Amino acid sequence: MHSTRIAISAAMLGALALPIATASVATAAPSAVLSSTQTALPTIRDCDRPGPWVIGTRAVTIRSKATTRSTAVGILYRGHSFTVHKTSGNWHYITDRTTGVKGWVSGTYVYRDVRMCLD
């Protein structure tokens, strides 16, 4: 089990290092084509963007304040779509788009989905 984790970690690091090693070759060609007044805009791929917010458990209590001792104002179930407005420490102020309830949820259970570009 431990050797499998090491092999997977080594493969991931190799995949991450490959774009860095080839970056000088890839960026040299487009600059020769551009005129002095043009600048190259970076291409943002879907895998470069942070993913959507997801719930890591079946349900999360929505609270009136960013503390576990505050009043519960609702429940955010897995599968509900929600918007994060701001973050304070490990708490996120959200709006549950399914029910319209606004409040604070713990960052322990709500997080951004992480994507990785492998090319």
C-alpha positions as CSV (number, residue, x, y, z in Angstrom):
1,M,0.0,0.0,0.0
2,H,2.8,2.4,0.9
3,S,4.8,1.6,-2.2
4,T,1.7,2.2,-4.4
5,R,1.3,5.7,-2.8
6,I,4.9,6.5,-3.5
7,A,4.6,5.4,-7.1
8,I,1.4,7.5,-7.6
9,S,3.1,10.5,-6.0
10,A,6.1,10.2,-8.2
11,A,4.0,9.9,-11.3
12,M,2.0,13.0,-10.3
13,L,5.1,15.0,-9.6
14,G,6.5,14.0,-13.0
15,A,3.3,15.1,-14.7
16,L,3.5,18.4,-12.9
17,A,7.2,19.0,-13.7
18,L,6.8,18.3,-17.4
19,P,5.1,21.6,-18.3
20,I,7.8,23.5,-16.4
21,A,10.6,21.7,-18.2
22,T,9.1,22.4,-21.7
23,A,7.9,26.0,-20.9
24,S,10.9,27.7,-22.4
25,V,10.4,25.9,-25.7
26,A,6.6,26.5,-25.8
27,T,6.8,30.2,-25.0
28,A,9.7,31.1,-27.3
29,A,7.8,30.5,-30.6
30,P,4.7,32.7,-30.1
31,S,6.7,35.8,-29.1
32,A,8.5,35.7,-32.5
33,V,5.2,35.9,-34.3
34,L,3.8,38.8,-32.3
35,S,4.5,42.4,-33.3
36,S,5.9,44.9,-30.7
37,T,2.4,46.3,-30.0
38,Q,0.7,42.9,-29.4
39,T,1.0,40.9,-26.3
40,A,0.1,37.2,-25.8
41,L,-2.9,36.5,-23.7
42,P,-2.6,33.4,-21.5
43,T,-5.0,30.7,-22.4
44,I,-7.1,29.5,-19.5
45,R,-8.2,25.9,-19.7
46,D,-11.0,24.4,-17.8
47,C,-8.6,22.3,-15.7
48,D,-6.7,25.5,-14.7
49,R,-9.8,27.0,-13.1
50,P,-10.9,26.0,-9.6
51,G,-13.9,23.6,-9.7
52,P,-17.3,24.2,-8.2
53,W,-18.0,24.2,-4.5
54,V,-19.0,20.8,-3.2
55,I,-20.3,19.3,0.0
56,G,-18.1,16.5,1.5
57,T,-20.8,14.9,3.6
58,R,-24.5,14.2,3.4
59,A,-25.7,17.4,5.0
60,V,-24.2,20.5,6.6
61,T,-25.9,22.8,9.1
62,I,-26.3,26.4,7.9
63,R,-25.8,28.7,10.9
64,S,-26.6,32.4,11.6
65,K,-23.0,33.2,12.7
66,A,-19.6,31.6,11.9
67,T,-19.6,29.5,15.1
68,T,-20.9,26.1,16.0
69,R,-22.7,27.6,19.0
70,S,-24.9,29.9,16.8
71,T,-28.5,29.2,15.8
72,A,-29.1,26.7,13.0
73,V,-31.1,28.4,10.2
74,G,-31.1,25.6,7.6
75,I,-29.5,22.5,6.2
76,L,-27.4,22.3,3.1
77,Y,-27.8,18.8,1.5
78,R,-25.4,17.1,-0.9
79,G,-26.5,18.0,-4.4
80,H,-27.9,21.4,-3.6
81,S,-26.3,24.2,-5.6
82,F,-25.0,27.1,-3.5
83,T,-23.0,30.2,-3.9
84,V,-20.1,31.2,-1.5
85,H,-20.1,35.0,-1.0
86,K,-17.2,35.4,1.5
87,T,-14.9,33.4,3.7
88,S,-13.9,34.1,7.3
89,G,-11.3,31.7,8.6
90,N,-12.7,28.2,8.1
91,W,-16.3,29.4,7.6
92,H,-18.1,30.3,4.4
93,Y,-21.1,32.6,4.0
94,I,-23.3,30.9,1.5
95,T,-26.7,31.1,-0.2
96,D,-28.4,27.8,-0.9
97,R,-29.8,28.3,-4.4
98,T,-32.3,25.4,-3.9
99,T,-34.0,26.9,-0.8
100,G,-32.8,30.5,-0.7
101,V,-31.4,30.2,2.8
102,K,-28.3,32.3,3.6
103,G,-25.9,31.7,6.4
104,W,-22.5,30.3,7.5
105,V,-21.2,26.7,6.9
106,S,-18.0,25.1,8.1
107,G,-15.2,24.8,5.6
108,T,-14.5,21.4,7.0
109,Y,-17.5,20.1,5.0
110,V,-17.7,22.5,2.1
111,Y,-14.7,22.9,-0.3
112,R,-13.7,23.7,-3.9
113,D,-13.3,20.7,-6.2
114,V,-9.7,20.6,-7.4
115,R,-9.0,19.7,-11.1
116,M,-5.6,19.0,-12.6
117,C,-4.3,19.5,-16.1
118,L,-2.3,16.4,-17.2
119,D,-1.0,17.7,-20.5
